[in-house]
Amino acid sequence: MSYAERIGYDYPDSSSKTQSLEILDRYKYDLSTKEYDALYSSLCSHALENIYLNEKDILIGIAHLRNEMTLDEIVEIAKAS
């Protein structure tokens, strides 16, 4: 199953940077160092604004990095939320 296909499930919101990092770390061994670093950077940048990425957000990031989704598709998901 691709990462883009996993996005359709409901995921609980994250309430802290630590919780978001725990989710990201579940995928750590499936990601290249470059992919992990990009997602880690995004996660930390969002956390500065008290926005915590949940599993769906991280899956969207992975899918985008792996060219499974376009930016237009990501915008449509954001509009639907």
Beta strands, then each sheet from edge to edge (+ up, - down):
end
